[in-house]
């Protein structure tokens, strides 16, 4: 019996590929799934059944960090190293590791005021090169200072940019989820083949799915528990915005640091719930979609500013992700 506990698992990344490995702090879990696609066919000599042939290798995965400020952003290309844990059960000793180059497809940040859950970010990633097993001579041991910020003490401020009002209003909310999307483009061509010379080697001739940076976007869902949602009334009679308005958001991850998102288009309300049986507080979801501007004829571009104020979009982070030529070099195909 060779069962292992995941309690000493860890993750490190190399960003950019070929750089220096960094052990990520306060990882809650990681997972990965890799499989062959299959080519299925029937012919005159397959005796009334389908035959199968090996197809294209692809993988997807994710890791969860207990932080509101993730280590990678969508369209970042990096080497993922997922450590399963020490074979001996002693932290800091060697164990099995999966490694492969990945692109961050999206991130999801969650706030939970009603349960005072810890802020967490899930990074969703996908194949740039296949996952390989590293011989059990690797150790990844997270000895960093423990993160873990409860949602209590954070808040979300919203400003309606569709009106003359300039003040931010703090929204009463139970939960919120922010999704930032890279929308990578999948690609298979005659260069996405293993050469057998990579480290660790990709089997010679193995065809795999790779990816290029896509068009970025974001969306946010806020579960509110005040009963003043208005589908038609102007600001001032309920929420400081209505469906169809453009807004600016400050989503705090502590008492002073926030994500600054502009502009959000208020798409509408959903899941308006009146629970007569339990008498629970009425809730509804505010559905917000990211926009690159604040409406027709508006000259000011939107932005996604990271906690601390540096620009991710439209500055270097989102727009200078690896080009196809750079990615080919990263995976060893020139």
Secondary structure, 3 states (H helix, E strand, C coil): CCCCCCCCCEEEEECCCCCCEEECCCEEEEEEEEEEEEEEECCCCCCCCCEEEEEEEEEEEEEEECCCCCCCCCCCEEEEEEECCCCCCCCCCCEEEEEEEEEEEEEEEEEECCCCCECEEEEEEEECCCCEEEEEEECCCCCCCCCCCECCCCCEEEEECCCCCCCCEECCEEEEEEEEECCCEEECCCCCECCCCCCCCCCCCCEECEEECCCCEEEEEEEECCCCCCCCCCCCCCCCCCCCCEEEEEEECCCCCEEEEEEEEEEEEEEEECCCCCCCCCEEEEEEEECCECCCCCCCECEEECCCCCEEECCHHHHCCCCHHHHHHHCCCC
